[in-house]
Amino acid sequence: MLVQIKKTAEFLKEKTNFNPEIGIILGSGLGSFVDEVDIKFSIPYDEIPEFPLSTVEGHSGKLIFGYVKNKEVVVMQGRFHYYEEADIEKVVFPVRVMKYLGIKKLLISNASGGVNPDFEIGDLMIIDDHINLIPNPLVGPNQNELGTRFPDMSQPYCKNMISITEEIAEKNEIQLKKGTYVGVTGPTLETPAEYKYFRIIGGDTVGMSTVPEVIAARHMKLKCFGISVITDLGVPGKIKVVTHEDVQNVANKAKPILAKLFTELINKI
């Protein structure tokens, strides 16, 4: 695995001559954040050695190198999910490659279903903790060069970046929620009983991504920041039939606010 990671990272370094300090993963319907990036290189995933391919609508599948507020960034415009091929190593492979490209911080966005009764469709929630119900990417032989066998997860999401984002939101009169994200395998959307269970065990939102990437990132001592767009509700009395198109439509409406938060956060970290 390390050989593949290094091979891919070396290919990208030679092609771009970039040394990004921040990595960004964009979720469903949120890929247009790249409009905020001064793009220098845009590389389709299928042109990158060993890189997984995104097959989900709303995930265009490009690795973007460029500048945000004069800082070098690498942006995943579309991610890979566990349910696409049931290979957790492929899910986190891009994060590990970004680490070898030089990033120190990882910013992640996703679309998720709200199970907190105080949430409404269109809300943005800062992720300050998570519950993992997806296979853990660290199961199996440990790669000591990547990190320790038993990485600490007492602070999966960086408190400093959370604090900075809250200050940005207050300054710009942006309403934010904060809570715990439950990561599940999908691809089915949840049943009413499952929504209830996720709330009982401490979740505020539920989605099919983010957690494996954060686990892999923390294993490599990368600082992480995550934010969810609430695209549907799993709250009794508010549960409706939801399509992937519905999810994308709500996420699209949140793009300008998310872009504002990410751009200003990148400027301050």
C-alpha positions in Angstrom: 0.0 0.0 0.0 2.8 2.5 0.9 4.4 1.8 -2.5 1.2 2.7 -4.3 0.6 5.8 -2.1 4.2 7.1 -2.8 3.9 6.3 -6.5 0.7 8.3 -6.8 2.1 11.2 -4.8 5.3 11.3 -6.8 3.3 11.3 -10.1 1.3 14.3 -8.8 4.3 16.2 -7.6 6.1 15.8 -10.9 3.0 16.8 -12.8 2.1 19.9 -10.7 5.2 20.9 -8.7 2.8 21.8 -5.9 3.3 21.4 -2.2 -0.2 22.0 -0.8 -0.6 22.7 2.8 -4.4 22.2 2.9 -6.5 19.3 1.5 -10.2 19.7 0.8 -12.8 17.0 0.2 -16.1 18.2 -1.4 -19.3 16.2 -0.9 -22.5 15.7 -2.8 -23.6 18.8 -4.7 -20.8 20.9 -3.2 -18.2 20.4 -5.9 -18.5 24.0 -7.3 -16.4 25.3 -4.4 -13.6 25.0 -6.9 -15.0 28.2 -8.4 -13.2 29.9 -5.4 -9.9 28.3 -6.3 -7.3 29.9 -8.6 -6.9 26.6 -10.4 -3.5 25.7 -11.8 -4.1 22.0 -12.5 -7.2 19.9 -12.9 -6.6 16.2 -13.2 -9.4 13.6 -13.7 -9.2 10.7 -11.3 -8.9 8.2 -14.2 -5.6 9.8 -15.2 -4.0 9.4 -11.8 -2.2 6.1 -11.1 -3.9 3.9 -8.5 -6.6 6.5 -7.8 -10.1 5.3 -7.1 -12.9 6.6 -9.4 -16.1 8.2 -8.1 -19.3 6.8 -9.6 -21.9 8.9 -7.8 -23.8 11.7 -9.5 -22.8 15.0 -8.1 -19.1 13.9 -7.6 -17.3 14.9 -10.8 -14.1 13.1 -10.0 -11.2 15.6 -10.4 -8.2 16.5 -8.3 -7.7 20.3 -8.3 -4.5 22.0 -7.5 -4.5 25.8 -7.0 -4.6 28.7 -4.6 -7.2 30.0 -2.1 -6.1 33.2 -0.4 -2.6 32.7 -1.7 -2.4 29.3 0.0 -1.6 26.2 -2.0 -4.5 23.7 -1.8 -5.4 20.3 -3.3 -9.2 19.7 -3.7 -11.0 16.5 -4.3 -14.0 17.4 -6.4 -15.9 14.3 -5.6 -15.1 11.5 -3.2 -15.1 7.7 -3.1 -17.6 5.9 -0.9 -17.4 2.6 0.8 -20.6 1.4 -0.8 -19.2 1.8 -4.3 -16.9 -1.1 -4.1 -16.7 -2.2 -0.4 -13.0 -1.4 -0.2 -12.2 0.8 2.7 -8.6 1.1 1.6 -9.7 2.9 -1.6 -11.9 5.3 0.4 -8.9 6.6 2.3 -6.3 6.2 -0.3 -6.6 9.9 -1.6 -6.2 11.2 2.0 -3.0 9.3 2.4 -1.8 10.6 -0.9 -2.6 14.1 0.1 -0.5 13.6 3.2 2.5 12.6 1.1 1.9 15.7 -1.1 2.5 17.8 2.1 -0.9 18.8 3.5 -1.1 19.5 7.3 -4.8 20.1 7.5 -7.9 18.5 6.0 -11.2 20.2 5.4 -14.2 18.1 4.6 -17.8 18.8 3.5 -20.7 16.4 3.2 -24.5 16.2 2.7 -26.2 14.5 5.6 -29.6 13.7 7.1 -30.5 15.5 10.3 -31.7 13.4 13.3 -31.6 16.3 15.8 -35.2 17.7 16.1 -33.8 21.2 16.3 -32.4 21.0 12.8 -34.0 22.1 9.6 -33.3 21.3 5.9 -30.6 23.7 4.7 -28.8 24.0 8.1 -25.0 23.8 8.2 -23.6 21.8 11.1 -20.0 21.9 12.2 -18.9 18.4 13.1 -17.3 18.2 16.5 -17.4 14.4 16.9 -18.4 11.3 15.1 -19.7 7.8 15.6 -18.2 5.2 13.2 -20.5 2.5 11.8 -18.4 2.0 8.7 -15.5 -0.5 8.6 -12.5 1.1 10.2 -9.7 1.8 7.6 -7.0 0.9 10.2 -8.1 -2.7 10.6 -5.3 -5.0 9.4 -1.5 -4.7 9.6 -0.5 -1.2 10.8 1.7 0.9 8.5 4.0 2.4 11.0 5.2 5.0 8.6 1.7 6.4 8.5 1.0 6.3 12.2 0.8 4.5 15.5 -1.1 1.2 15.9 -3.7 2.8 18.3 -4.2 6.4 17.3 -5.9 8.7 19.8 -9.3 10.0 18.8 -10.1 12.2 21.7 -10.1 15.2 19.4 -11.0 14.0 15.9 -12.0 17.5 14.8 -9.7 20.5 15.4 -11.1 22.8 18.2 -9.1 25.7 16.9 -10.5 25.5 13.3 -14.0 25.0 14.8 -13.5 28.2 16.9 -12.3 30.2 14.0 -15.2 29.1 11.8 -17.7 30.0 14.5 -16.1 33.5 14.7 -16.4 33.8 10.9 -20.0 32.8 11.0 -20.9 35.3 13.8 -19.1 38.1 11.9 -21.1 37.3 8.7 -24.4 36.6 10.5 -24.3 32.9 9.4 -26.3 30.5 11.5 -24.4 27.3 12.3 -25.3 24.2 14.2 -22.7 21.9 15.9 -22.9 18.2 16.7 -22.0 14.6 16.1 -22.0 12.9 12.7 -22.9 9.2 12.4 -21.1 7.5 9.5 -22.9 4.5 7.9 -22.2 2.4 4.9 -25.3 3.2 2.8 -26.2 3.1 0.0 -29.8 2.9 1.2 -31.2 5.9 2.9 -32.2 5.2 6.5 -35.4 3.7 7.9 -37.4 5.6 10.5 -36.2 3.0 13.1 -32.6 3.6 12.1 -33.0 7.4 12.3 -34.4 6.9 15.8 -31.4 4.6 16.8 -28.8 7.1 15.5 -30.4 9.8 17.6 -30.5 7.6 20.7 -26.8 6.7 20.4 -25.9 10.4 20.3 -26.0 11.4 16.6 -27.2 14.7 15.2 -26.7 13.9 11.6 -26.1 10.7 9.5 -24.2 10.2 6.3 -22.2 7.8 4.2 -18.8 9.4 4.2 -16.3 11.6 6.1 -15.6 9.3 9.1 -13.1 6.9 7.3 -11.2 9.8 5.9 -11.0 11.6 9.3 -9.8 8.3 10.9 -7.1 7.9 8.3 -6.1 11.6 8.6 -5.9 11.5 12.4 -3.8 8.3 12.1 -1.3 10.5 10.1 -1.7 13.4 12.6 -3.5 15.7 10.2 -5.8 18.3 11.7 -9.4 18.0 10.5 -12.4 20.2 10.1 -15.8 18.9 8.9 -19.1 20.5 8.0 -22.4 18.9 7.0 -25.2 20.4 5.0 -28.5 19.1 6.3 -30.3 17.9 3.1 -33.1 15.9 4.6 -34.6 15.1 8.0 -34.8 11.8 9.9 -37.0 13.3 12.7 -40.4 11.7 13.5 -43.1 13.6 11.7 -40.7 15.1 9.3 -39.5 12.0 7.4 -40.3 12.1 3.7 -39.3 10.2 0.6 -35.9 11.6 -0.5 -34.0 11.2 -3.8 -30.4 11.8 -4.5 -31.5 14.7 -6.7 -33.3 16.2 -3.6 -30.0 16.0 -1.7 -28.1 17.7 -4.5 -30.6 20.5 -4.8 -30.4 21.4 -1.1 -26.6 21.2 -1.1 -26.5 23.5 -4.2 -28.4 26.2 -2.2 -25.8 26.0 0.6 -22.8 26.4 -1.8 -22.3 30.2 -1.4 -22.3 30.0 2.4 -20.0 27.0 2.5 -17.7 28.8 0.1 -17.6 31.8 2.3 -16.8 29.8 5.4 -14.1 27.6 3.8 -12.4 30.6 2.0 -12.2 32.7 5.2 -11.1 29.7 7.3 -8.3 28.9 4.8 -7.2 32.5 5.1 -6.9 32.3 8.8 -5.2 28.9 9.4 
